[in-house]
Amino acid sequence: MYVSKLLIDVGENPDRPRPGRLWLRNIYAVHQRLCMAFPDKKRRAQDPQFLNPYASQDFAAARARDGRSSTAGILYRIDPLPGSRAMILVLSAEKPVWEYAFQNAGMLLAAEPEIVTYDPEFRQGARYRFRILMNLTERTKRPLLDEDRRPVLDEQGQPVLKSRRFPVTWDKDASPLSRIWPWFDGKRFGRLTGDEVSGEAFNLMYCGLSVNLGWVQGYKPVLDKDKCQPGTGFKPEHKKLRFRSALLEGILRVEDEQAFARLVASGIGAAKAFGFGLLSVRKLS
């Protein structure tokens, strides 16, 4: 695997152009640009100057639908830095070609991207300081409602349950930490495929934990192919994307080396295509 660091200049003077800041405000555009660093051989050979429009099938190595592991996909996170800068941390199975992705958008970068190989060895019982941005949702089963907001019943007259993602909530008088940390702790199992559980990947050390709540936003173009013909002057509509986020930092202890390695490679939680789920760790001495 590979870890890349992209330094972005977000600017601090509102009277001057700030393309980096505008770019980071649209997480959909960020994800699309990062995917551009993984062109297939045909795309790179036929379009070396990246003049043709982005087409996801030309960048299959980064496609979210194919899953993420040590051999496929990417994970990333945007970390604010002091001095009007931000760092995008990217974990990828293949080595990215950043010069291809940014050859027509160099104004977004504040420095040349850094790329290093990443092949960590985790040890049972070792403690690590970690950071992860999580999308605050959980998959639960709730009654399916009809157009009149009434529960849909099955042949036995029982409510039909539908599995969907819902926001993680807590009582107004409760601390968010009392709800968020047990929710995150429940994701410590390393999964192989489907519902098969390989082992308890880690345990949280309930000391020095911190949570920073926020929002991640973006705008996804919704194209109508019949209307978007040359000469029609039609502009695509944009679907607003909004995700509740929690930046979690603390200390964990590795319990199952292989399960933990799988979690690091595949990410944790939902909305990974939009900057969530990358677990970065640093071993404590």
Contacts in CASP RR format, 6 or more apart in sequence:
PFRMAT RR
TARGET T0000
AUTHOR 0000-0000-0000
METHOD contacts of the structure
MODEL  1
MYVSKLLIDVGENPDRPRPGRLWLRNIYAVHQRLCMAFPDKKRRAQDPQF
LNPYASQDFAAARARDGRSSTAGILYRIDPLPGSRAMILVLSAEKPVWEY
AFQNAGMLLAAEPEIVTYDPEFRQGARYRFRILMNLTERTKRPLLDEDRR
PVLDEQGQPVLKSRRFPVTWDKDASPLSRIWPWFDGKRFGRLTGDEVSGE
AFNLMYCGLSVNLGWVQGYKPVLDKDKCQPGTGFKPEHKKLRFRSALLEG
ILRVEDEQAFARLVASGIGAAKAFGFGLLSVRKLS
1 70 0 8 1.000
1 91 0 8 1.000
1 92 0 8 1.000
1 93 0 8 1.000
1 117 0 8 1.000
1 118 0 8 1.000
1 119 0 8 1.000
1 265 0 8 1.000
2 90 0 8 1.000
2 91 0 8 1.000
2 92 0 8 1.000
2 93 0 8 1.000
2 94 0 8 1.000
2 95 0 8 1.000
2 96 0 8 1.000
2 115 0 8 1.000
2 116 0 8 1.000
2 117 0 8 1.000
2 118 0 8 1.000
3 89 0 8 1.000
3 90 0 8 1.000
3 91 0 8 1.000
3 115 0 8 1.000
3 116 0 8 1.000
3 117 0 8 1.000
3 118 0 8 1.000
4 88 0 8 1.000
4 89 0 8 1.000
4 90 0 8 1.000
4 92 0 8 1.000
4 96 0 8 1.000
4 98 0 8 1.000
4 113 0 8 1.000
4 114 0 8 1.000
4 115 0 8 1.000
5 87 0 8 1.000
5 88 0 8 1.000
5 89 0 8 1.000
5 90 0 8 1.000
5 113 0 8 1.000
5 114 0 8 1.000
6 87 0 8 1.000
6 88 0 8 1.000
6 90 0 8 1.000
6 98 0 8 1.000
6 109 0 8 1.000
6 113 0 8 1.000
7 81 0 8 1.000
7 85 0 8 1.000
7 86 0 8 1.000
7 87 0 8 1.000
7 109 0 8 1.000
7 110 0 8 1.000
7 111 0 8 1.000
7 113 0 8 1.000
8 20 0 8 1.000
8 23 0 8 1.000
8 24 0 8 1.000
8 85 0 8 1.000
8 86 0 8 1.000
8 87 0 8 1.000
8 88 0 8 1.000
8 108 0 8 1.000
8 109 0 8 1.000
8 110 0 8 1.000
9 20 0 8 1.000
9 84 0 8 1.000
9 85 0 8 1.000
9 108 0 8 1.000
9 109 0 8 1.000
9 110 0 8 1.000
10 18 0 8 1.000
10 20 0 8 1.000
10 21 0 8 1.000
10 24 0 8 1.000
10 84 0 8 1.000
10 85 0 8 1.000
10 86 0 8 1.000
11 18 0 8 1.000
11 20 0 8 1.000
11 21 0 8 1.000
11 84 0 8 1.000
12 83 0 8 1.000
12 84 0 8 1.000
17 107 0 8 1.000
19 107 0 8 1.000
19 108 0 8 1.000
20 107 0 8 1.000
20 108 0 8 1.000
23 29 0 8 1.000
23 30 0 8 1.000
23 33 0 8 1.000
23 108 0 8 1.000
24 30 0 8 1.000
24 78 0 8 1.000
24 86 0 8 1.000
25 217 0 8 1.000
25 218 0 8 1.000
26 217 0 8 1.000
26 218 0 8 1.000
26 219 0 8 1.000
27 216 0 8 1.000
27 217 0 8 1.000
27 218 0 8 1.000
27 241 0 8 1.000
27 243 0 8 1.000
27 274 0 8 1.000
27 275 0 8 1.000
28 218 0 8 1.000
28 219 0 8 1.000
28 220 0 8 1.000
28 241 0 8 1.000
28 274 0 8 1.000
29 218 0 8 1.000
29 219 0 8 1.000
30 76 0 8 1.000
30 78 0 8 1.000
30 88 0 8 1.000
30 275 0 8 1.000
31 76 0 8 1.000
31 273 0 8 1.000
31 274 0 8 1.000
31 275 0 8 1.000
32 54 0 8 1.000
33 101 0 8 1.000
33 102 0 8 1.000
33 105 0 8 1.000
33 108 0 8 1.000
34 62 0 8 1.000
34 74 0 8 1.000
34 76 0 8 1.000
34 88 0 8 1.000
34 90 0 8 1.000
34 101 0 8 1.000
35 54 0 8 1.000
35 56 0 8 1.000
35 59 0 8 1.000
35 62 0 8 1.000
35 63 0 8 1.000
35 74 0 8 1.000
36 50 0 8 1.000
36 54 0 8 1.000
36 59 0 8 1.000
36 100 0 8 1.000
36 101 0 8 1.000
37 62 0 8 1.000
37 96 0 8 1.000
37 97 0 8 1.000
37 98 0 8 1.000
37 100 0 8 1.000
37 101 0 8 1.000
38 59 0 8 1.000
38 60 0 8 1.000
38 61 0 8 1.000
38 62 0 8 1.000
38 74 0 8 1.000
38 92 0 8 1.000
38 94 0 8 1.000
38 96 0 8 1.000
38 97 0 8 1.000
39 58 0 8 1.000
39 59 0 8 1.000
39 97 0 8 1.000
39 100 0 8 1.000
40 58 0 8 1.000
40 59 0 8 1.000
40 60 0 8 1.000
40 61 0 8 1.000
42 58 0 8 1.000
43 55 0 8 1.000
43 58 0 8 1.000
43 59 0 8 1.000
44 97 0 8 1.000
44 100 0 8 1.000
49 103 0 8 1.000
49 104 0 8 1.000
50 100 0 8 1.000
50 101 0 8 1.000
50 103 0 8 1.000
50 104 0 8 1.000
56 63 0 8 1.000
60 66 0 8 1.000
61 72 0 8 1.000
61 73 0 8 1.000
61 74 0 8 1.000
61 92 0 8 1.000
61 93 0 8 1.000
61 94 0 8 1.000
62 73 0 8 1.000
62 74 0 8 1.000
62 92 0 8 1.000
63 73 0 8 1.000
64 73 0 8 1.000
64 272 0 8 1.000
64 273 0 8 1.000
66 72 0 8 1.000
66 73 0 8 1.000
67 73 0 8 1.000
67 266 0 8 1.000
68 74 0 8 1.000
68 75 0 8 1.000
68 93 0 8 1.000
68 265 0 8 1.000
68 266 0 8 1.000
68 267 0 8 1.000
68 272 0 8 1.000
69 93 0 8 1.000
69 262 0 8 1.000
69 265 0 8 1.000
69 266 0 8 1.000
70 93 0 8 1.000
70 261 0 8 1.000
70 265 0 8 1.000
71 93 0 8 1.000
72 93 0 8 1.000
73 92 0 8 1.000
73 93 0 8 1.000
73 94 0 8 1.000
74 90 0 8 1.000
74 91 0 8 1.000
74 92 0 8 1.000
74 93 0 8 1.000
75 90 0 8 1.000
75 91 0 8 1.000
75 92 0 8 1.000
75 267 0 8 1.000
75 272 0 8 1.000
75 275 0 8 1.000
75 277 0 8 1.000
75 278 0 8 1.000
76 88 0 8 1.000
76 89 0 8 1.000
76 90 0 8 1.000
76 91 0 8 1.000
76 275 0 8 1.000
76 278 0 8 1.000
77 88 0 8 1.000
77 89 0 8 1.000
77 131 0 8 1.000
77 132 0 8 1.000
77 133 0 8 1.000
77 275 0 8 1.000
77 276 0 8 1.000
77 277 0 8 1.000
77 278 0 8 1.000
77 280 0 8 1.000
78 86 0 8 1.000
78 87 0 8 1.000
78 88 0 8 1.000
78 133 0 8 1.000
78 275 0 8 1.000
79 86 0 8 1.000
79 87 0 8 1.000
79 88 0 8 1.000
79 89 0 8 1.000
79 131 0 8 1.000
80 86 0 8 1.000
81 87 0 8 1.000
85 110 0 8 1.000
89 278 0 8 1.000
89 280 0 8 1.000
90 96 0 8 1.000
91 118 0 8 1.000
91 264 0 8 1.000
91 265 0 8 1.000
91 278 0 8 1.000
93 265 0 8 1.000
95 115 0 8 1.000
96 113 0 8 1.000
96 115 0 8 1.000
98 113 0 8 1.000
98 115 0 8 1.000
102 108 0 8 1.000
102 109 0 8 1.000
102 113 0 8 1.000
120 261 0 8 1.000
120 264 0 8 1.000
120 281 0 8 1.000
122 254 0 8 1.000
122 257 0 8 1.000
122 260 0 8 1.000
122 261 0 8 1.000
122 264 0 8 1.000
123 254 0 8 1.000
123 257 0 8 1.000
124 254 0 8 1.000
124 255 0 8 1.000
124 256 0 8 1.000
124 257 0 8 1.000
125 253 0 8 1.000
125 254 0 8 1.000
125 255 0 8 1.000
126 253 0 8 1.000
126 254 0 8 1.000
126 283 0 8 1.000
126 284 0 8 1.000
127 205 0 8 1.000
127 251 0 8 1.000
127 252 0 8 1.000
127 253 0 8 1.000
127 254 0 8 1.000
127 283 0 8 1.000
127 284 0 8 1.000
128 251 0 8 1.000
128 252 0 8 1.000
128 253 0 8 1.000
128 254 0 8 1.000
128 281 0 8 1.000
128 282 0 8 1.000
128 283 0 8 1.000
128 284 0 8 1.000
129 249 0 8 1.000
129 250 0 8 1.000
129 251 0 8 1.000
129 281 0 8 1.000
129 282 0 8 1.000
129 284 0 8 1.000
130 248 0 8 1.000
130 249 0 8 1.000
130 250 0 8 1.000
130 251 0 8 1.000
130 252 0 8 1.000
130 279 0 8 1.000
130 280 0 8 1.000
130 281 0 8 1.000
130 282 0 8 1.000
131 247 0 8 1.000
131 248 0 8 1.000
131 249 0 8 1.000
131 250 0 8 1.000
131 279 0 8 1.000
131 280 0 8 1.000
132 247 0 8 1.000
132 248 0 8 1.000
132 268 0 8 1.000
132 277 0 8 1.000
132 278 0 8 1.000
132 279 0 8 1.000
132 280 0 8 1.000
133 216 0 8 1.000
133 245 0 8 1.000
133 246 0 8 1.000
133 247 0 8 1.000
133 248 0 8 1.000
133 275 0 8 1.000
133 276 0 8 1.000
133 277 0 8 1.000
133 278 0 8 1.000
134 184 0 8 1.000
134 245 0 8 1.000
134 246 0 8 1.000
134 247 0 8 1.000
134 248 0 8 1.000
134 268 0 8 1.000
134 269 0 8 1.000
134 276 0 8 1.000
134 277 0 8 1.000
135 216 0 8 1.000
135 243 0 8 1.000
135 244 0 8 1.000
135 245 0 8 1.000
135 269 0 8 1.000
135 270 0 8 1.000
135 271 0 8 1.000
135 274 0 8 1.000
135 276 0 8 1.000
135 277 0 8 1.000
136 167 0 8 1.000
136 168 0 8 1.000
136 180 0 8 1.000
136 213 0 8 1.000
136 244 0 8 1.000
136 245 0 8 1.000
136 246 0 8 1.000
137 165 0 8 1.000
137 166 0 8 1.000
137 167 0 8 1.000
137 168 0 8 1.000
137 244 0 8 1.000
137 270 0 8 1.000
137 271 0 8 1.000
138 165 0 8 1.000
138 166 0 8 1.000
138 168 0 8 1.000
138 183 0 8 1.000
139 163 0 8 1.000
139 164 0 8 1.000
139 165 0 8 1.000
139 166 0 8 1.000
139 270 0 8 1.000
140 163 0 8 1.000
140 164 0 8 1.000
140 166 0 8 1.000
141 161 0 8 1.000
141 162 0 8 1.000
141 163 0 8 1.000
142 161 0 8 1.000
142 162 0 8 1.000
142 164 0 8 1.000
142 166 0 8 1.000
143 151 0 8 1.000
143 152 0 8 1.000
143 159 0 8 1.000
143 160 0 8 1.000
143 161 0 8 1.000
143 162 0 8 1.000
144 151 0 8 1.000
144 152 0 8 1.000
144 159 0 8 1.000
144 160 0 8 1.000
144 161 0 8 1.000
144 162 0 8 1.000
145 151 0 8 1.000
145 152 0 8 1.000
146 152 0 8 1.000
151 159 0 8 1.000
151 160 0 8 1.000
152 159 0 8 1.000
152 160 0 8 1.000
153 159 0 8 1.000
153 160 0 8 1.000
154 160 0 8 1.000
165 270 0 8 1.000
167 244 0 8 1.000
168 179 0 8 1.000
168 180 0 8 1.000
168 183 0 8 1.000
168 244 0 8 1.000
169 179 0 8 1.000
170 176 0 8 1.000
170 178 0 8 1.000
170 179 0 8 1.000
170 180 0 8 1.000
176 211 0 8 1.000
176 213 0 8 1.000
176 246 0 8 1.000
177 209 0 8 1.000
177 211 0 8 1.000
180 211 0 8 1.000
180 246 0 8 1.000
180 248 0 8 1.000
181 204 0 8 1.000
181 206 0 8 1.000
181 209 0 8 1.000
181 211 0 8 1.000
181 248 0 8 1.000
184 204 0 8 1.000
184 248 0 8 1.000
185 203 0 8 1.000
185 204 0 8 1.000
187 268 0 8 1.000
187 269 0 8 1.000
188 200 0 8 1.000
188 201 0 8 1.000
188 202 0 8 1.000
188 203 0 8 1.000
188 204 0 8 1.000
188 255 0 8 1.000
189 197 0 8 1.000
189 198 0 8 1.000
189 199 0 8 1.000
189 200 0 8 1.000
189 201 0 8 1.000
189 259 0 8 1.000
190 197 0 8 1.000
190 198 0 8 1.000
190 199 0 8 1.000
190 200 0 8 1.000
190 201 0 8 1.000
190 256 0 8 1.000
190 259 0 8 1.000
190 260 0 8 1.000
190 262 0 8 1.000
190 263 0 8 1.000
191 197 0 8 1.000
191 198 0 8 1.000
191 262 0 8 1.000
192 198 0 8 1.000
192 262 0 8 1.000
198 256 0 8 1.000
198 258 0 8 1.000
198 259 0 8 1.000
198 262 0 8 1.000
199 255 0 8 1.000
199 256 0 8 1.000
199 259 0 8 1.000
200 255 0 8 1.000
200 256 0 8 1.000
200 259 0 8 1.000
201 254 0 8 1.000
201 255 0 8 1.000
201 256 0 8 1.000
201 259 0 8 1.000
201 260 0 8 1.000
201 262 0 8 1.000
201 263 0 8 1.000
202 252 0 8 1.000
202 253 0 8 1.000
202 254 0 8 1.000
202 255 0 8 1.000
202 256 0 8 1.000
202 260 0 8 1.000
202 263 0 8 1.000
203 252 0 8 1.000
203 253 0 8 1.000
203 255 0 8 1.000
204 250 0 8 1.000
204 251 0 8 1.000
204 252 0 8 1.000
205 250 0 8 1.000
205 251 0 8 1.000
205 252 0 8 1.000
205 253 0 8 1.000
207 251 0 8 1.000
208 250 0 8 1.000
208 251 0 8 1.000
209 248 0 8 1.000
209 249 0 8 1.000
209 250 0 8 1.000
209 251 0 8 1.000
210 248 0 8 1.000
210 249 0 8 1.000
210 250 0 8 1.000
211 246 0 8 1.000
211 247 0 8 1.000
211 248 0 8 1.000
212 246 0 8 1.000
212 247 0 8 1.000
212 249 0 8 1.000
213 244 0 8 1.000
213 245 0 8 1.000
213 246 0 8 1.000
214 244 0 8 1.000
214 245 0 8 1.000
214 246 0 8 1.000
214 247 0 8 1.000
215 242 0 8 1.000
215 243 0 8 1.000
215 244 0 8 1.000
215 245 0 8 1.000
216 241 0 8 1.000
216 242 0 8 1.000
216 243 0 8 1.000
216 245 0 8 1.000
216 271 0 8 1.000
216 274 0 8 1.000
216 275 0 8 1.000
216 276 0 8 1.000
217 240 0 8 1.000
217 241 0 8 1.000
217 242 0 8 1.000
217 243 0 8 1.000
218 240 0 8 1.000
218 241 0 8 1.000
218 242 0 8 1.000
218 274 0 8 1.000
219 238 0 8 1.000
219 239 0 8 1.000
219 240 0 8 1.000
219 241 0 8 1.000
220 238 0 8 1.000
220 239 0 8 1.000
220 241 0 8 1.000
221 236 0 8 1.000
221 237 0 8 1.000
221 238 0 8 1.000
221 239 0 8 1.000
222 236 0 8 1.000
222 237 0 8 1.000
222 238 0 8 1.000
222 239 0 8 1.000
223 236 0 8 1.000
224 234 0 8 1.000
224 236 0 8 1.000
224 237 0 8 1.000
227 234 0 8 1.000
228 234 0 8 1.000
228 236 0 8 1.000
241 274 0 8 1.000
243 271 0 8 1.000
243 274 0 8 1.000
243 276 0 8 1.000
245 276 0 8 1.000
251 284 0 8 1.000
252 281 0 8 1.000
254 260 0 8 1.000
263 279 0 8 1.000
264 279 0 8 1.000
264 281 0 8 1.000
267 277 0 8 1.000
267 278 0 8 1.000
267 279 0 8 1.000
268 277 0 8 1.000
268 279 0 8 1.000
269 276 0 8 1.000
269 277 0 8 1.000
270 276 0 8 1.000
272 278 0 8 1.000
END
